[in-house]
């Protein structure tokens, strides 16, 4: 099977290329193609002739999206629809990665795919609009919503916390936002399985177990053996940000389990996460700078820069 991964240098796309075996993969990043440009996409699909396309590219800076809604809409919505049209024209199936921030957090129980979306910030709106647009263009596409994605290399909450813990002995972390952390390599394995099962429709996938950002930070520091760094629980209003966040965005994995796929509890992923950090930092220190973020990726077939 020929698979095209768009967003191959990102937090998810990079590990998708590393974890996906047995198929012919081509990965592209923003240096290879501007997904806002339909003609570039047309040329890309003509070259690759993918049977499946995984769209993992997005503008995921939630506060950045709030400050620049035009860019958020162009990258997260308009460009996603461009990819859907290019996939349709090339007769490629499409797998689109979306977000728990499509919901407003008022439900108080894990969200199912059929629950009404009602995003509270620009990032969430841009992704929710993209979902609608993609479904209109390719009704058989698979849309996967995930949450609180993290990995060893790249911008994410655990890497920020561990970096701060190198410099500070006391951290203040929000305790009234609840969700499911999702380890990028586990999500990559899940995506491969869904593609091979020819999944379609909306699926929710995250590692099991909910927590607050504060709980997440404390567990990270415990796993990193940093007992001298304390974490103070604070309210969302104590640390104002440009973009509002849903207070509760946990996703139910029932739709995923209908495909016979289960994801382990997020706490069980931490040893693998820390081992991955050690491998990518090329050092014996547990907490190390993310030095591999700009390293070129070679796909199974072709290159992504």
DAPEDA-V109963 format. One record per residue. N is the residue number from 1. PHI is phi in degrees with one decimal (none if undefined). D_FIRST is the distance of its C-alpha to the first C-alpha in Angstrom with 1 decimal. Layout:
# DAPEDA-V109963
((N | PHI | D_FIRST) (N | PHI | D_FIRST))
This chain:
# DAPEDA-V109963
((1 | none | 0.0) (2 | -94.4 | 3.8) (3 | -124.9 | 6.3) (4 | -108.4 | 10.0) (5 | -108.2 | 12.7) (6 | -100.0 | 16.1) (7 | 100.0 | 19.0) (8 | -74.7 | 17.7) (9 | -104.2 | 21.3) (10 | -88.2 | 22.5) (11 | -59.1 | 23.5) (12 | -94.8 | 20.3) (13 | -60.0 | 17.7) (14 | -62.0 | 19.0) (15 | -76.4 | 18.5) (16 | -57.6 | 15.1) (17 | -64.6 | 14.1) (18 | -73.2 | 16.4) (19 | -95.5 | 15.3) (20 | -89.2 | 11.5) (21 | -119.5 | 10.6) (22 | 88.5 | 8.3) (23 | -132.1 | 5.2) (24 | -91.9 | 6.0) (25 | -108.5 | 8.4) (26 | -127.2 | 11.2) (27 | -113.8 | 14.2) (28 | -130.4 | 17.2) (29 | -116.4 | 20.6) (30 | -66.4 | 23.7) (31 | -74.7 | 24.8) (32 | -89.7 | 21.8) (33 | -153.2 | 21.9) (34 | -95.5 | 24.5) (35 | -70.1 | 22.7) (36 | -80.1 | 26.2) (37 | -107.0 | 26.0) (38 | -58.5 | 24.2) (39 | -68.9 | 24.5) (40 | -65.2 | 22.8) (41 | -65.6 | 19.9) (42 | -59.2 | 19.8) (43 | -63.4 | 19.7) (44 | -60.8 | 16.9) (45 | -68.3 | 14.6) (46 | -64.5 | 15.8) (47 | -71.5 | 15.0) (48 | -88.2 | 11.5) (49 | 46.1 | 10.3) (50 | -71.9 | 7.9) (51 | -86.6 | 6.4) (52 | -131.6 | 7.8) (53 | -122.2 | 10.9) (54 | -107.3 | 12.9) (55 | -97.1 | 16.6) (56 | -111.6 | 18.5) (57 | -86.6 | 21.1) (58 | -166.6 | 24.6) (59 | -94.0 | 28.3) (60 | -101.8 | 29.1) (61 | -73.8 | 32.7) (62 | -61.5 | 34.4) (63 | -71.7 | 37.8) (64 | -62.5 | 36.6) (65 | -62.3 | 35.2) (66 | -64.5 | 38.6) (67 | -78.7 | 40.4) (68 | -133.3 | 38.1) (69 | -62.7 | 36.9) (70 | -63.8 | 36.1) (71 | -63.6 | 33.6) (72 | -57.6 | 32.1) (73 | -67.1 | 31.7) (74 | -62.5 | 30.3) (75 | -79.6 | 27.6) (76 | -85.8 | 26.8) (77 | -112.1 | 27.3) (78 | -57.6 | 27.6) (79 | -66.7 | 24.7) (80 | -61.7 | 22.4) (81 | -68.9 | 23.4) (82 | -60.5 | 22.7) (83 | -64.6 | 19.1) (84 | -60.8 | 18.9) (85 | -65.7 | 20.5) (86 | -63.7 | 18.2) (87 | -65.0 | 15.1) (88 | -59.8 | 17.0) (89 | -65.5 | 18.0) (90 | -91.6 | 14.5) (91 | 59.7 | 13.4) (92 | -100.2 | 11.0) (93 | -75.3 | 11.5) (94 | -125.8 | 13.5) (95 | -118.3 | 14.4) (96 | -113.6 | 17.9) (97 | -91.8 | 19.9) (98 | -121.3 | 23.6) (99 | -141.7 | 26.8) (100 | -66.2 | 29.6) (101 | -74.1 | 32.0) (102 | -71.0 | 31.4) (103 | -105.9 | 34.1) (104 | -91.5 | 37.8) (105 | 86.0 | 38.5) (106 | -90.5 | 41.3) (107 | -67.3 | 39.8) (108 | 80.5 | 40.8) (109 | -145.2 | 38.1) (110 | -54.6 | 34.3) (111 | -79.8 | 32.6) (112 | -100.9 | 30.5) (113 | -56.9 | 27.9) (114 | -82.8 | 30.5) (115 | -65.2 | 33.2) (116 | -66.2 | 34.6) (117 | -82.5 | 33.5) (118 | -161.5 | 36.4) (119 | -63.8 | 35.6) (120 | -104.5 | 38.6) (121 | -140.2 | 37.5) (122 | -62.3 | 35.9) (123 | -57.9 | 32.7) (124 | -60.6 | 32.2) (125 | -64.4 | 33.3) (126 | -64.4 | 30.8) (127 | -75.7 | 27.9) (128 | -63.7 | 29.3) (129 | -65.8 | 29.8) (130 | -64.8 | 26.2) (131 | -55.4 | 25.0) (132 | -62.2 | 27.3) (133 | -65.2 | 26.2) (134 | -63.0 | 22.5) (135 | -63.3 | 23.1) (136 | -67.6 | 25.3) (137 | -83.9 | 22.8) (138 | -129.4 | 19.7) (139 | -59.5 | 21.2) (140 | -90.9 | 18.0) (141 | -66.7 | 16.9) (142 | -107.6 | 17.0) (143 | -111.1 | 19.8) (144 | -110.2 | 20.4) (145 | -95.4 | 23.9) (146 | -132.9 | 24.8) (147 | -148.8 | 28.0) (148 | 47.5 | 29.9) (149 | -67.6 | 26.9) (150 | -144.0 | 27.9) (151 | -164.0 | 26.8) (152 | -68.5 | 28.4) (153 | -123.4 | 28.0) (154 | 122.0 | 28.7) (155 | -82.6 | 31.0) (156 | -163.3 | 31.4) (157 | -58.2 | 34.3) (158 | -59.1 | 34.5) (159 | -64.7 | 34.4) (160 | -66.2 | 37.1) (161 | -61.6 | 39.2) (162 | -69.5 | 39.0) (163 | -67.2 | 39.9) (164 | -63.9 | 42.9) (165 | -67.9 | 43.9) (166 | -74.6 | 44.5) (167 | -114.0 | 47.1) (168 | -129.4 | 48.6) (169 | -103.9 | 50.1) (170 | -139.8 | 49.9) (171 | -123.3 | 47.1) (172 | -113.7 | 47.3) (173 | -133.9 | 44.2) (174 | -62.6 | 43.8) (175 | -114.7 | 44.2) (176 | -114.1 | 44.0) (177 | -115.4 | 40.4) (178 | -117.3 | 38.2) (179 | -162.2 | 34.5) (180 | -116.0 | 31.7) (181 | -63.5 | 30.5) (182 | -134.4 | 26.8) (183 | -76.9 | 25.6) (184 | -62.1 | 22.6) (185 | -70.9 | 20.8) (186 | -64.6 | 21.3) (187 | -66.0 | 19.9) (188 | -59.5 | 16.8) (189 | -61.0 | 16.3) (190 | -64.0 | 17.0) (191 | -62.6 | 14.5) (192 | -59.0 | 11.6) (193 | -63.0 | 13.2) (194 | -65.7 | 13.8) (195 | -61.6 | 10.3) (196 | -69.5 | 9.3) (197 | -93.8 | 12.6) (198 | 54.3 | 11.9) (199 | -66.3 | 15.0) (200 | -146.3 | 17.2) (201 | 85.7 | 20.7) (202 | -98.2 | 22.5) (203 | -127.4 | 22.0) (204 | -104.0 | 24.3) (205 | -148.1 | 23.3) (206 | -154.3 | 25.7) (207 | -64.7 | 27.3) (208 | -69.9 | 30.1) (209 | 99.6 | 33.7) (210 | -97.5 | 35.5) (211 | -166.6 | 37.8) (212 | -92.9 | 39.6) (213 | -59.6 | 39.0) (214 | -64.4 | 42.2) (215 | -58.6 | 41.1) (216 | -60.6 | 37.8) (217 | -61.7 | 39.9) (218 | -63.9 | 42.3) (219 | -67.8 | 39.7) (220 | -61.6 | 38.1) (221 | -68.5 | 41.5) (222 | -63.9 | 42.3) (223 | -65.6 | 39.2) (224 | -85.2 | 40.0) (225 | 58.3 | 43.5) (226 | -122.3 | 45.2) (227 | -69.3 | 48.1) (228 | -85.4 | 50.3) (229 | -97.1 | 48.1) (230 | -98.4 | 49.1) (231 | -123.1 | 47.2) (232 | -92.8 | 49.3) (233 | -78.5 | 48.0) (234 | -129.8 | 48.6) (235 | -86.9 | 48.1) (236 | -54.6 | 45.8) (237 | -69.4 | 48.9) (238 | -77.2 | 50.1) (239 | -130.0 | 47.3) (240 | -59.1 | 46.9) (241 | -126.9 | 43.6) (242 | -58.4 | 42.9) (243 | -105.8 | 40.3) (244 | -67.3 | 41.2) (245 | -121.0 | 38.9) (246 | -66.6 | 38.4) (247 | -72.4 | 40.6) (248 | -141.9 | 38.2) (249 | -131.5 | 34.5) (250 | -63.0 | 33.2) (251 | -107.9 | 30.2) (252 | -79.0 | 30.0) (253 | -94.1 | 26.9) (254 | -58.4 | 27.7) (255 | -65.7 | 24.8) (256 | -70.8 | 22.4) (257 | -66.9 | 24.2) (258 | -66.1 | 23.7) (259 | -90.9 | 20.0) (260 | 77.9 | 21.5) (261 | -116.4 | 20.9) (262 | -125.0 | 23.9) (263 | -114.9 | 24.6) (264 | -71.0 | 27.5) (265 | -59.8 | 30.7) (266 | -63.2 | 30.7) (267 | -62.3 | 33.6) (268 | -71.9 | 31.7) (269 | -83.4 | 29.2) (270 | -62.2 | 32.0) (271 | -58.1 | 32.3) (272 | -68.5 | 28.7) (273 | -60.3 | 29.3) (274 | -68.0 | 32.4) (275 | -62.8 | 30.9) (276 | -65.3 | 28.2) (277 | -61.2 | 31.0) (278 | -64.2 | 32.8) (279 | -63.4 | 29.9) (280 | -78.3 | 29.2) (281 | -90.2 | 33.0) (282 | 54.8 | 33.8) (283 | -146.4 | 37.1) (284 | -88.1 | 38.7) (285 | -75.8 | 39.9) (286 | -68.7 | 38.5) (287 | -110.2 | 38.7) (288 | -142.4 | 37.6) (289 | -63.4 | 36.7) (290 | -81.7 | 33.1) (291 | -91.5 | 33.0) (292 | -99.0 | 29.3) (293 | -62.8 | 28.5) (294 | -99.9 | 28.4) (295 | -69.3 | 26.6) (296 | -62.2 | 23.8) (297 | -108.1 | 20.3) (298 | -106.6 | 18.0) (299 | -80.1 | 14.3) (300 | -64.1 | 11.9) (301 | -143.2 | 11.7) (302 | 96.9 | 14.7) (303 | -125.8 | 17.5) (304 | -125.0 | 18.7) (305 | -103.2 | 22.4))
